[in-house]
Amino acid sequence: MNVSTVPLLDVIRSLAFVGDLAMGQPTDHSPRAAWLAGQLARAAGADDIDCREATTVALLRWSGCTANAPEFAQLFGDDVSGRKALLAIQSPGSGFRSGTRHKGSAFLSLSRIHCEVAGDIAVQLGLDEATQFALRHLFESHDGSGAPDGLRGEQVPASVYMAALAGDLDIFNRLYGLEQACKLIGQRAGALYPQALASLVVAHASRWLMALDDDPTLSGPCSLDAAFADRTTSLEILAHVIDLKLPWMTGYSRAVAQLASNAALELGLGAPGQQKVYRAALIHGMGRAAVPNMIWETPGKLAESAWERVRLVPYWTGRAARQIGSLAGEAEIASYAYERPDGSGYFREARADGISIEGRILAAAAALAALRVARPWRDAFAEDAAGSLLMAEATAGRYDVDVVRALLNKARPVKGRVPTAPLTSLLSERERDVLRWISLGASNKVVAQKLSISPSTVRTHVESVFRKLECTTRAAATLKATQLGLL
């Protein structure tokens, strides 16, 4: 089995974990909503296929939210708290729509980005066409006031309604209690979702919530364990979704994984060790979703309160180990990405003896990959300068000297690491140049300046790239291009 091939359900659970962090929700929100959606599907008379769809859609409902984090940050400042507040709005219609009512076309544009990426994720995961369609229409409403296509009534997949109802029940019950949750669902019935489904939820809510609390393994009648048994997918998909949150992180997790894998080989780790460090590197940024973009974009020194949130990034990554099955060991290693042998790292402030060799490799690889790329607070370092700086840090005790030496020896790439060969014939060289810049968050005007071409020419190339990649947003183009090896 390829080292990046893992059980499909573990990647889906990981995407749900990242989505909950990005939405400011408890990390069991999406699994709970998926369980409730399955109960609703059964109560509505759904067969096994439709039940699986409802459960899957509820679990992946927030999978596209890293994609529009930059746009959310522009509108709300704190993209994580902004989303959390929208989900808590007590309105007769969508809280998302209500919360963006005075922000122009924000509801439509944010929905389009989210849904397009969620649908593309479903394609890459190999999910069926019905599930893909549902994830591309997550914010549609029964009365036609939703997005991105204004579908109404039976045009909207039942799984979309069920996921919305399950999510509302879990959130409103947690925030306001069962009685108020049922009242709010009743107010939204007929507008956001069908009256009949809302009535089913209200009728069974108390019993379902009690049963859910008694089923910590979430192994209800619509559990996905049996449905997705023996199905696998590429772990790189998760890495690319993680990196979408910050445009200047495009390809970062993949770069760290390759560096870490090369160093593991150079240091003589066996195949299991190389596999673990490679996978851990791909997912080490999971906890980053919990920190608002406004903090990551800060050009100067962080305030203490902001720094405390950054310190929790590896903590949240480690917490993911409780939910993601076969990747638990890798998540534990990944949570050491910012520990340092001298005890100056975070979140544990572990010292050398408490950090495994895989953890020390990951920490150094993450640092080297970051130094080589520009950040909002500094320019990129040239390769030699980055290596010299990292070695100086290692000599001072902040990284493992032997690991850094192995990294800088440029160990040959390990065959089989990249699942898809670059499709150089799909885009022209100039189109790839333009795509590379827009994937990093550059505007058409900035791209024109960087490439010494006119903004109208940039726009023509962007339209061509979108057409060839069959997408309409920067985030979707970035996700597809990274998966195809075009970036």
N, C-alpha and C positions, 0 to 999 in steps of 0.2 A: 504493500500500500504506500502511496506517495506520502511523504511526511506532512504535507499540508492537507491531506484528505482526512476528514473527521466525520463523526455521525451528524447527520443533518439536523436532528432535533437539538443537539448541543449548540450548534450555531444559531438556530432559531431562538433558543433560550438566552443565548448571549446577546443577541440583537435586542431582545425584550428587556434585558437588564440594562443595556446602554440606553435604550429608549426611556425607561423609567427614570434613570438618572437625569437625562436631558430634560425631562418634563417636570422635574422637581417632585417626583412621586416616590413613595416607598418602593424598594426594589422588588417587592412581591406583588405590586399592583397589576402588572400585565398578566402574570400567571393566575392571579385570582380572577381577573376579568375573563380570561380564557376559560377557566373552570365554570364561571357563571354563564358565559355565552353557550357553553356546551349543554348546561342544564336547560337553558331557554330553548335551544334548538330541539332537544328531546321533547320538552313540553309542547312545542309547536308541531310535533309530529314529523320532524326531519329524519331522513334516512342517514345511514352511516356516512355517506359521502358529504352531504350537506352539514352534518354535525361536525365533521372534521374541518370543513371550510370555515364554519363559524368560530371554532376554537382557534384555528390557525390565524385567521384575520384579527381576532382579538389579541392574540399573542404578539403579532407583528404590527399592530396598529400604530405604534410610535417608531417604527423602524426607519422612517424617513425624516425624523426630526433633527438629526445632525446636519442634514443637507441644507435646511433653511435657517440654521442658527445665525449666520452672519446677517441675514435680513431681519430676523427677530431682534438681534442686538441693536441694529440701527433704529428700530421702532421703539423698543422697550428699555434699552440700556442693558438690563440684566435679562438675558434670554431664558435662563432657567427659571427665575422667579416670575418672569412675565408669563411663561407657559403655565406655571403652577397656578397663578392668579386667574387665568382664563378658564382653567378647568374647574375652578371653585365658584365661578359666577352663578348666582341663583337667578337664572333667566328662563323665560318660557320657550326660548329657542336656543340655538347653539351659543355657548359661552364664548367660543372662538370667534364667531361672527359678531356677537355683541361687543366683545372687547376690542375689536378692530374697526367698529362702525365709523369712527371719526378719523380714520387713517387712510382715506382714499381707497385704493383698490387692494389694500394689504391682504384682506381675507382671501381674495381670489389668487393673488400671486403667491402667497405663502402656501396655500393649499395645493396649487399646481406643482410647486417644487417638491413638497412633501410626498404627494401622491405619485408623481412620476418616479421618484427615486424608490419609494416603497414597492411600486409595481416592478421596477427593474430588478430590485433585490429578489423579488419572487421569481422572476425569470431566471436569474443566476442560480437560485437555489433549486431550480427544477420543479417548482410547484405548478399545479395544474392551471389551465387558462381561466377557470372560474375564480380561483383565488387571486390570480394576477389582476383580473378585472376589478374585483372587489377592492383590492389594495390601491388601485388607481382611482378609486371613487370614495375614499374614506370619509369625506366631508360633505357628501350629498345629503339632502334632507327629503323627507316624505312630501313636503309641500313645494319642492322645486327651488327653494331658496339657497341651496347648498352649492358646493364647488367640488371639482373644477368645471363640471359640464352642465350644471343645473338640471340634473336628472330628477325625476319625481316618481312617487308611487312605486309600482312594480318594476320600473326601469332600474331602480336601485337594488342591488343584491340584498337578499334577506340577511346575509352574514354581516353586511355593513350596519344594518339596524341593530342586529343582535350584539355586535361588538360595542356599539355606542351605548346601548342600554346597559350592558354588563359593566362598562367602564363608569357610567354615571352612577349606577347603584353602588359600586365599590367606593367611589370617591365621596359621594354625598352621604352615604351611611357613615363613613369614617369621620367626615367633617361635621355633619349636622344631625346624625342619628337617623334611625330607620324611618320614623314617622315623616320627618321632613324630606328624606330622600324619596319616599313614595309620592309625596305631594309634588315635588319638583318633577319627577318622572311623569306624573299625571298631567302637569302643565305643559310638558313638551310633547305629549302624545298628540298625534295628528299633524304636528308641525315638523319635529325632528325625526320621529319614527312613528310607525303605524299604531293606532289605538289598540288593536288586538294584541300585539306583542307587548306593549306597555302594560296592558291589563294583566297579562300572564306574569310579568315580572312583579307587579304589585301584589298579586295574589300569592305568589310563592316566595317572595323575597325573604321573609323571616325564616322560613324553613331552610331555604338554600344557604343563607348566611350562617345559620347554625351548623349545617352539614359541612360547609366549607371550613369552618373553624375546627371541625373534628376530622378533617382530611388533610393533614399537613403535607402529605406527599402529592396532593393534587391529582389523585388517581381516579377521578370520577368517571362516569360512563362515557365521556367523550375525550378521555386521555389520548394524547397523540403517540404515546410510547409504542403501542402495537401498530398503529397506522404507518409510522415512519421507521419502523424497525428495519435494520440492514440498509437503510438509505444513507448515503454520504454526500458531502459537498466540500468545496475548497474553503479552508480557513482564511485565505486571503480576502474573501468577500467581507468578512467581519473587519479585517484590518482597514480596508478601504472605506467602509462606512464610518468607522471610528475617526479616520482622518478627515472626513468631509466637514466636520464641525468647524475647522479652521482652514481656510483655503491655503495658507502658507505651510500647512502640514501635509499637503498632497504627496503621497508616496512615502511618507516618513516611516511608517511602521514596517513597510516592506523593506526599506533600506536598512533599518535597524536589524531586521531578521536576517538579511543576507550577511551583514557584517558579523553578527553574533554567530551565525552558522560557520562562517569562514574561520573565525577565531577558535571555535570549539574544535574544528578539524585540526587546526594548527597546534592546538594544545593536546591533541591526542585523545579527546573524548570519543567514546564509542558511538555507534549509530544511535542508541537510545538517548544518550546525552545530547548529541547534535540535534535530534528531533525535538527534544524537550525545549532546548534553548531557542530553537527556531520558532516553534509555536508560541512560546512565552513572549518572544519579541513581537510577534504579530498582534498579540492581544494586550500588550502592556499598557496601552493607552485607554483602556476601557473606562477607567475612573475619571478620565479627563472630561467626560460628558457632564459631570456634576458641577463643573466650574464654569461660570459665565464667560462668554467671549470677551466682555469688557475687561476682565482681569487678565486674560491671556494677551490682550492687545495693549495693555498698559506699557508705555514707552520707558518709564522711569522705575524707581524703586517701588515695590509694592507696599501698601499699608499692611500693618500687622494682621488685621482682620482678613484681608485678601490672601495674605501668605498662608494663613491657617487653612483656608479652603484649598489652596494648592497642595499643602502638606497631606491632605486627605485623599488625593488622587490615587496613590498606590494602596491606601486602605480600602477604597471602594473596589479597586481591581481585585484585591485579595478576597473581599466579600463575595465576589462573583463565583468563587470556587464552591460556594454552598449550593449553587443552582445549575451549574453547567456540566454535570456528569463527567465525561471522560476528559475534559479539559481542566479539571480541578487542580491537578498537579502543576500544570502550566500556569494557571492563574496564581497559584501560590508563589512560583518563581517570579512571575511578572510583578508581584507586589514588592519585590526587592529592587526594582529598577532604579530607585533613587536613594538606596542605602549606600553608605560609604565605609570603607574599612576603618577609618579613624573615628567613626561614630558621629560624623557631621551630617549624615543623610536623614531621610525621613521615609515613613512615619515612625518607625520603630526606634531609630537612632542605633541600629545594630552595629556591631563591630566585626572585624574580620572573621573571627572564629564563628560568628553567628550567621555568616552569609555563605551560601553554597557556591561552588565554582560556577554553576549556571547563572546564579544571581550576579556574581561579579562580572561575568562576561556580558550579561545583558546591560548592566549599569554602564560599563565602558562603551559598549556599542551604541547605546542610546545617546551618550554624550558626544561621541565622535560624529554620528549622523547629524545631530543638532548643530554642531559647530560648523559643519560644511554648508549649511543653508541659512539664508537670511531670516531674521526674526524682526518683529516690529520694533524691538529695542536695540538692534545692532545689525551690521552687515554680515554677510557670510565670510568665513575665514577661508583662505586658500588652503588647499589640501596639506601642504607642508606646514603651514602655520597652525592648522587645526591639530595635526599630529604632534607638533612641538608643545603646544599648549596642554594637550591631554597628557603627554608624558611628564610634563612639569607638575601637573596635578597629581599624577601617580607617584612621582618621587616624593611629593609632600604628604603622601599617605591617603589621598582621597580616592584613588583607584588602585587596583591590583597591577603592579608593574609588569608581571609576566603576561597578564591578559592584554594590557595595552600594547606590549611588544608584539604579541601575536596578531593583534588587530592591525598594527602598522606594517606587519610583514606582508600584507596583501595576499593572504592565503587564497588559493585559486577558488573560484565559485564552485559550489557543489552541484553536480548535475541533478536535474529533476526538480530544482527549487521553484522554477517559474512554470506554472501549469499551462500557460498559453504563450506561444511565440508571438513576437510583435508582428502585427499585420501592416507592414510598411506600405503595402499597395492600397490600403483603404483610404488613407489621407495623403495629400501631397505634403512635401517638406514644409512649405509655407503654412499650410493648414495646421500641421503639427506644431509649428512655432507659435501660431496664434492660440491654439488650444492649450499649449503649455502655460502661456501667460494668463489666459482667462481662468484656467484651473487654479491658479495661485491667487485669484481674486482681483486681478488687474482689470480696470475698465477699458472700454474700446479706445478711449483717448490715450490712456497710458500705453496700451499695446502698440498703438500707432507710433508713439514716440520711441518706444523701445526698438521697434522693427523698422523705423524710418519709412513708414508708409502712411497713407491717408486714413482717417477714421472710417471713411466710406468703404475703403478696401478691406479694412479689418471687419466691418460689418458683413461684407459679402463673404469673407472667409468663415466667419462665425456661422452664418446661415448655411453655408455648404457643409461645415462640420456637423451641425445639428441634423441636417438632412441625412447625411451619410451614417450618423450614429443613431438615427431615428429617435431623437429627443428634442426637447424644446427649452431646457434650462441648463445653466452652467453646471449645476450640481450633478444632474443626470449624465451630462457629457463627461464630466470628470470621473464618475463612477465607472461608466462603460469603458472609457479610455484606459484607466488604470487596470481594469480587469483584463483588457485585451492586450496589455503591454505596449500601448501607444504613448504612454507618458513615462 
